[in-house]
Amino acid sequence: QVQLVESGGGLVQPGGSLRLSCVASGFTFRSYFMRWYRQAPGKEREVVAFITSTGDTTNYDDSVKGRFTISRDNAKSTLYLQMHSLKPEDTAVYYCNTMISSRNYWGKGTLVTVSS
């Protein structure tokens, strides 16, 4: 079955950096677009970044553009989110996502807390 397992979250000071990872299994990772979403306390889940199956095209929400970089290693079936210049408003649970046959699949998420 499809599994997405995120890791790499933690507590970081404002201005710091983190790299999130998402290991995928149960499907042909290299064939599917992938996304990172986040959900802050009391807010709806929102898309943060998108990457095509080959990694040649990416897109970002305006709130993270220039600070976050999405990438993938298809040989390792792993999705990444490199985050720099983190702000308190980046605090959220971060989820990786894919859609297969019109069905959304989610990991359990990894918590990122940006605080001094």
C-alpha positions in Angstrom: 0.0 0.0 0.0 1.0 3.6 -0.5 3.1 5.0 2.4 4.6 8.4 2.9 6.8 8.9 6.0 8.0 12.4 6.8 10.9 13.2 9.1 13.3 16.1 9.9 11.0 18.4 11.9 12.0 20.0 15.2 12.5 23.1 17.1 14.5 25.8 15.4 15.2 29.5 16.1 13.9 32.2 13.8 16.3 32.6 10.9 17.4 28.9 11.1 17.2 26.1 8.7 15.7 22.6 8.5 15.5 19.9 5.9 12.5 17.7 5.8 12.4 14.3 4.1 9.5 12.1 2.9 10.2 8.5 2.1 7.7 7.0 -0.3 6.8 3.3 -0.8 4.0 1.2 -2.4 3.9 3.1 -5.7 6.2 4.1 -8.5 7.5 7.3 -7.0 9.3 8.5 -10.1 6.0 8.6 -12.0 4.1 11.0 -9.8 4.0 14.7 -8.9 4.6 15.4 -5.2 3.6 18.2 -2.9 4.4 19.5 0.5 1.6 20.9 2.6 1.5 22.4 6.1 -1.1 23.0 8.7 -0.6 25.5 11.4 -2.6 25.4 14.7 -6.2 26.5 14.1 -5.7 26.9 10.4 -6.5 24.9 7.3 -4.0 22.7 5.5 -2.3 24.7 2.7 0.0 23.7 -0.1 3.6 24.9 0.3 5.5 23.5 -2.7 5.0 21.3 -5.8 7.4 19.3 -7.9 6.8 17.3 -11.1 7.7 13.7 -11.5 11.1 14.4 -13.0 11.8 17.4 -10.8 12.2 19.7 -13.7 9.4 22.0 -12.6 8.7 23.4 -9.1 6.2 25.9 -7.7 5.9 27.6 -4.4 3.4 29.5 -2.3 4.3 33.1 -2.2 4.8 32.9 1.6 7.9 30.6 1.2 9.2 31.6 -2.2 12.9 32.3 -2.1 13.3 30.5 1.3 12.1 27.0 0.7 13.3 24.5 -2.0 11.5 21.3 -2.9 13.5 18.5 -4.5 13.4 14.8 -5.0 15.7 11.8 -5.5 13.8 9.3 -7.6 16.4 6.6 -7.0 15.8 6.8 -3.3 12.0 7.4 -3.6 12.5 10.4 -1.4 11.1 13.9 -1.4 12.8 16.8 0.3 12.0 20.3 1.6 14.9 22.5 2.4 13.8 25.4 4.5 15.9 28.5 5.2 15.3 31.8 7.0 12.5 30.2 9.0 9.9 32.5 10.6 7.6 31.9 13.6 4.7 31.8 11.1 6.3 28.7 9.4 5.4 26.8 12.6 3.1 23.9 11.4 2.9 20.2 10.8 4.3 19.5 7.4 2.9 16.7 5.2 4.0 15.2 1.9 1.3 14.4 -0.5 0.6 12.7 -3.8 -2.4 12.0 -5.8 -2.9 8.6 -7.5 -6.0 7.8 -9.6 -7.7 10.9 -8.1 -7.1 9.8 -4.6 -5.0 11.9 -2.2 -2.4 10.1 0.0 -0.8 11.7 3.0 1.9 11.0 5.5 1.4 11.5 9.2 3.4 14.7 9.2 6.4 16.2 10.9 6.1 19.1 13.3 8.2 22.2 12.7 8.3 24.8 15.5 10.1 28.1 14.9 10.6 29.9 18.2 13.2 31.6 20.2 
